[in-house]
Amino acid sequence: MTQKTPSRTEDKKAAQQTGVDRDRFRRALSGFATGVAVVTALDERGGKVGITINSFNSVSLEPPLVLWSVAEDSVNYDVFVGAEHFAVHILARGQEDLVERFARSGGKKFDGFDCREGIHGVPLLPDFAVCFECSTDHIYPGGDHKIIVGRVHRFEDRGADPLIYHRSRILRDDD
């Protein structure tokens, strides 16, 4: 039996039928502390593209798989859904400036960075706690997001403490 993927309109109707208030749901989800990452890729013209995320998870050790999600209303949605390769940079404590830099739409996010090239030319940020270089393995619908599963081909763990996001803010050392 083939399972039909619900359309965006069907997803919205289903969400409305649950009676879950979106803003309250978002606040409740913020109770789960998470790391913050920047995902980078190349657009169809070879331009560097990056986005701040906090929706990152491990999936499998064999094969090595990770996942993250991108909102359908993201300016860079088409780039990431179409990218064959990408890098996930887990940010380290003290990299709060990168959260805002890569969260904003447009602009010159890579100005001032001496990025090196990763697999297939994907830009790698100079500083991070951990970096995973991936190829896109699967893309799944997830409500108003697409869930991107990446196969890890190479990674670097620098042993730095991660930047933590909780209750809609970055946790500081004095928290």
Beta strands, then each sheet from edge to edge (+ up, - down):
strand 1: 34-35
strand 2: 37-42
strand 3: 48-53
strand 4: 56-60
strand 5: 65-71
strand 6: 85-90
strand 7: 116-117
strand 8: 123-124
strand 9: 130-142
strand 10: 145-157
strand 11: 164-166
strand 12: 169-170
sheet 1: 1+ 11- 12+
sheet 2: 3+ 2- 6+ 9- 10+ 5- 4+
sheet 3: 7+ 8-
end
